[in-house]
Amino acid sequence: MNTELLDALNMIEKEKNIPRETLLEAIENSLLKACENHFGKSENIKVSIDPETCEYTVMQERTVVSEVEDKALEISLADAKMIDPSYQVGDVVNTEIQSKSFGRIATQNAKNVILQKIREEERRSIFNEFSSLERQLATGIVQRNVGRNISINLGKTDAMLTENEQVRSEHFRPNERIKVFILEVKSTPKGPRILVSRTHPELVKKLFEEEVTEVREGVVEIKSIAREPGSRTKIAVWSNDEDVDPVGACVGMNGTRVNAIVNELHGEKIDIITWSDNPAMLIENALSPAKVISVIADGDEKSAKVVVPDYQLSLAIGREGQNARLAARLTGFKIDIKSETQAREAGDFMDYDEYEDDYYEDGEYEGEYADGEYADGEYEEEAYEEGAVAETDAAEGEADADEDVPAVQDEESKA
């Protein structure tokens, strides 16, 4: 038994996750390459390796001739009879080749064949492993800056956090452990190229799946996410079990669950609201923490008119329009927000009691609604068309849109 070779193969198989059959094939090819360098050809060479003991033999087939013209393919009758007196001209003689007889160059080339095969299989193994983790969460260690990009070690290989996928407010130190979202895994001649992100909305979803048992088990579903990386995220959640409060499950006891995610995102604020099949109610929840007087939603046009109390207008719009912008992305509706005074002046506002009776009639707002998918940029300036922002600022004497909005849970989360 070739114990040294067997031990080496076992170690490589374990550390680099390369099948033994592949390693034995690499050794076979390396021996054939060494024979080709030594004899000038290898088509008459046969290599056999026992996978259990790693014992191998290299046999050379040569034809018995009266006069030798090519020593690699032919053997003289006299030399053949020294091996076996029964050999005659035209017979085929198998002679064993001792690998120790190979020259330095042939040995080096054989070694290079084995190393190249190991490198290729290692790259393929890493690619297969990480391609299955695409669109998943991974934990990595910050290595170094590569220009404006950051190299992140994921264990067996490095990933690249490009400038476009970085949160501007985040600054990492070498050896700092962070969580990233694997965007893409590509196979290249130099090995797998892995791109990761800290800005993708799915990063927040995966963090909730990791932190909240009910989300991971599917009891609570995250229906929609709207995110402005480094600043604020809104998520809409729904429970498949009437006994489980979806918002409370995501917030956790004393906010422990959501706070763990906020810490991982370096202080990014997270609003958790309850999903509703009724688009008007969903929009009302999405504008939390602002109080809403009325919502008139058009499911066909994917637009909604919202009336809020005068003193809640700046809170509903948020700093630089952020709260309304995220609500629009979360729900998939274009939202036109007006204060109560503006709505009355425009003549499109009902008294609250009248509104309440009409608004909650069963089935009035049934129809299409946001299904949790949204495209970045779907909320455009027209979301505030007809003066939703510009006119409100003017009407309110430039209401304090810079008012800081606290980290939010809706009324259920506060409970």
N, C-alpha and C positions, 0 to 999 in steps of 0.2 A: 504494500500500500504506500502510495506517495503521500505521506502524512503532511509534509510541508505545503504541497500544492493544495491539498484538501483543506487545511486550516486557512490558507490564504483565500480560497474561494468562499469558504463559509463566512469569513470576516467581511469580504467585499459584498457578498449577498445580503448580509445583515445591515451593514452601515449605509450602503448606497441603494438598497432595495432593487438590486439587479438579479434576475433569475439565474440559477446556476447553469441552466441549459445555454443561456446566452453567453456566459463566461466560457463554457467549454467550447462553444462554437468559435469564440474569439481566439482561444488557444490553438484550435485546429487550423484556423486561417493563418495564424502567425507561423505555425510550423510549415505550412505549405509555402508561405512567403519566404521563409528561411531557406527552404529547399530550392525555390526558384532562384534566389540569389546565389546559392552555392553551386547548383548544377546548371543553371541557365534556363531550366524549364521545370514544371511541376505537374504536368498533365498525367504522368505515369506514377505519381506519388499518392499513396493512400494512408490517411491518418485515422487511427481508431483510439478512442478514449473511453475508459470505463467510468461512468458517472458516479459510481459508488466508491471506488478506490482511487480514482484519478490516475490510474496507471495508463500509460499511453505507449503506442508503438507507431513507428513511421516505416512503412514498407515501400520499396522501390521495385517496380516491375520492369524487367529488361528481357529482351529477346536474345536467345542463343544464336550466334552467327559465327562463320568461319573466320571472317575478318571484320574487326570492329571499326566502324566509322564515326559513331556517336556514342561516347561512353555513358551518357545519361540515359540512352534508350537501349543500348546493346551491351552484351557480355560475350566474351570469347568462349569457345567450346571448352578450352582447357580450364579456364576459371570456373565455368559452370560445373565441370566434372569434379573439381575440388570441393564443391558444395555437395553434389550428389552425382556419383558415377553414372547414373541412369539417364542424365540429361543428354539430349541430342539437338542438332541444329534445328531451329524453328520453335523449340520449346520456350516457355515463359518462366523466368526465374524471379522469385520474390526474395529480395534481400533486405534485411533490416538496416535502417540508417540510424546511427548514433548521433543525437543532437549535439553531443559534446564536440563532434568533429566540425561543426559549423564555425566559420570565421567570425571575427569581431563584427564586421559590417552586417553579415547575415543575422547575427544574434541581436544587434541593435535594431535592425528593421523589424524583426519579429516582436521585440519588446514594444516598439512604436505601434504596431498593429493592435496589440492587446490594449495598450493605454488609450488609443483612439477609440476603440470599440467601447471601452469602459466609460469614457467621457460622453460618447453619443448616447449610450443607454442611460447614463445618469441624467442627462438633459431630458431625454424622453420620459423617464420616470418622474422627474420634477414637473414637467409640463402636464403629464396626465394627472398628477396629484392636485396641482393648482387649478387646472382647467375645470375640475369638478367643484372647486370652491369659488368659481366665478359668480359674481353677484351675491357674495356672502361676506360676513364680517370676519376679520382676521386681526390678530394682535401682533404688532411688530415693534422693533427697537430702532430708534433713530440712529443712523450711522454717521452721515456726513452730508454736507451741501454739495450738490453738483451743479454749479452755476446757480440758477434760481430754483432748481429742483432739489428735492430731498430724497436721499437713498434710505429705504426702510428695510431692515433685515427681518424676513419672515421665518427664519429658521434655516431651511435648506437652500434658500436663495434670497436675493434682494429684489425689492420692488421699488418703483419710482413714483414718488408723489410730486407731480408736476405743479408748476406755478398756478395753472388754471384751476387745479383741484385743491388748492390750499385756502384755508380761511385766513384772510388778511390779518386779523387780530391775534392769530395764534403764532407763537414763537416757541420752537422746540429746542431742547438741549441734547447733545450727544448722549446716547445710552438711555434716553427717556423712552418709557414704554407707552405706546398709544394704540388705539384701535382705528382701523381703516376699513373702507369698503372696497372690495376687489372689483374694479370696473371691467378689466379685460386681461386675458392671458393669451399672448401670441407666441408661436414657435418661430425662432430665428436660428441661423447657423451658429450663433454664439450662445445659444441656450434660450430658455423661455424669457419673454419680456412681459413683466407684470406691471400694470398700471393700477394705482389705488387712488382713493378719493377721501377727502374729509368734508366735502361740500355737498355730496349727493344726498337728497332727501331719504333715500333708502338706508343710509347710515343710521338715521334716527330710528327708523322702523326696526332694524336689526338690533339696535341697542335695547329697545323695548322688549323684543322677543327674548333677548338674553337675560334681561333683568326681571321681567314680569312673567310669572309662571302661567297665568291665565292666557296671555298673548301667545306664549310658546305652544301651549296645548290647544289653541284654537277656540277656547271658550270666549275670549274677547278678540274681536277683529279690529284692526286698524284700517278703516275704510278709505281715508284720504289724508295726505300730508302736504302741507305747504311750508316751505322753508326759505329763509334768508340767512345763509350761513353766518355764524358768528354773532347774530343779533337775536332772531326770534324764529320759532317754529310753532305752527298750529297743527294739531292732529285731531281727527274725528274718529271716535271709537264706538263700537257697538258690541253688545253682549248677546250671545246665543243662549244664555241662561238667564231667565228673568230674576233669579235669586242673586245674580252677580252684578254689582254696580260697575260698569266698565270704567268710568272715570276714577272711582275710588280704587279700583284694582291697579290702575296705572300710576296713581299718585302714591299709594302705599301708606302704611301707618306713619303718621306724622311727616308725610312727604318723603320717606326714605328712598322709595324706588325712583321717583322722578328726580330727586336730588342727586342720586348716583349718576344718572344720565346727564344732568346739567353739569356736574363736575367733570365728567368725561369730555363734554363739549366746551369746557373752559368758560362756564358761566352763561352760555346761550339760554335765553328764556324759552320756556315751553308752555304753550297753552293747550290744555286738553279739554275737548268739548264732546258732547254726545251727538252721535250721528242720528239723523232722522230721515225717513223716506219722504217726508213732507219738505219740499225745498224751502218754503218760507220759514219753517221752524229751524231748518238747518242753517239758513242764513242768519237768523236771529241768534242762534248759538255761536256761530262763527264770529260774530262781531263782539262777543264777550271780550273784555269785561263791561263794555258799554251796554246800557239799558236801551231797549228798542220799544217804540210805541206801536209801529205797524210795519208790516212787510207785504208788499204786493209782488209776487213772483210770477213770471211768465215762462213756463217750462219749454214752450216751443221756441221762443226767442232767446232763451237762456239769459234773461235779464231780470232785474228786480229793482223796485223802488222802496227805499227804506226811510222811515221817519223816526228821528230820535229826539228826546228832549233837548231844548236849547243848550243846557249846561253840559250835555253829554256829547255834543257834536265833535269837539276836538278829540275826545277819548275814542269815539267810534272811528274817526279817521286815523288817529294815531300819529305818531311822530313821522313827519314827511309822508303821510298817507300809508304807513306800513300796515296798520291794523286792517284797514279796508282792503289793501292790496292782497294781503295774505288770505283774508276771508274770501275774496274773489277767486283766488287760486284754489282754495280748499273746496269751495262749492262748485266751481265751474260756471258761475254766473257773473255777468257784469252787474255791478252794484252801484246804484245812484243814491247817495245819502244826502238827505236834507234835514235841517232842523225843523222843529214843529212850526216855528214862526215862518220860515221859508215855504213850508208846505201849505200853510193856510193862505199865505199871500198868493201862491201859485194856484190855489183853488183845487188842489188834488189831495186834500187831507180831510178825512172824516173824523167826527168826534170819536173819542176812544170807545165809548160804550157801543156806538153803532158799528164801529170797526170790529170790536171783539165778537159781536154776534155773527157778523158775516165771515170773519176770518177763520173761525173754528168750525164752520159747517163741514160735516164729514164729506171727504172726497173732493172738496173744492180745488185742492192743489195736487190731486193725484196726477201722475204723468212722469215724464222724464226728469231725472235728477242726476247729480254728479255721482259717479260710481267709484270714486277713489282714484281715478286716473286724471292727470292734468298735464298739460305741456307747459314748460317754462316759457314765459313771455305771453301766455294766453291773456293775462291781465294787461291791457294796454291803457294808454291815456284815455281812450274812449270810455273806459270803465267809469270815468268821472265826467263824461260828456254832459252837456246841458248844464254846466256850471256846478257840478257836484263839489269840486274842490275850490276852483277859482272864485265862484260866486259865494261859497260859504265863508271863505276867508274875508271877502269884501263885506258880506252882510254882517259878519260877526266882529268886524273891526280887526280882522286878522287874528282869529281865535288862536289860542296858544297850541298850535299843532306840535310844538316841541315838548309838550307836557310829557313827562316820563311815564310810561305805562308799566305798572308793576308786573312781575312774573304772575301769570294768570292761570287759575283754574276757574271753570265756570261755577255756578252756584252749587252744583252737586259736589265738585271737588272740594269746595270750602267746607261742605258738610262732612 
